[in-house]
Amino acid sequence: MARRRSEDVLALIQRVGRLKISGRDVAILPFDPRDLRCYRRGTCEVAMAQVLRRAHDGLPRGRLVVVTGNVHAMHLRPADAPAGLPAQPMTALLQDLAPYSVNVTAARGA
């Protein structure tokens, strides 16, 4: 399954590249800090939200499409969430921007 997801992400990146070459105003913005310190401190959700907020603020008329995992896209932490889930997921920290989350699921191997 991981290979399929990697191929899909690569295809998305290549498509954005083609749009850019054709003159479209598009960009890819990596926003995961990948910093062990933020994972240890539990501040990664805040760091990711800050990167996305700055990107949003730089797009006065544009749209920001964020591709992220389920937990980061949650608007609030479920009451029955396991201990490992962040107190405030990334999207919960961006509520003033009126984010819209779409949960995409597929049958095994789809």
PyMOL commands that set and color helices and strands:
alter all, ss='L'
color gray80, all
select helices_A, chain A and resi 2-21+36-41+44-57+90-97
alter helices_A, ss='H'
color red, helices_A
deselect
rebuild
show_as cartoon
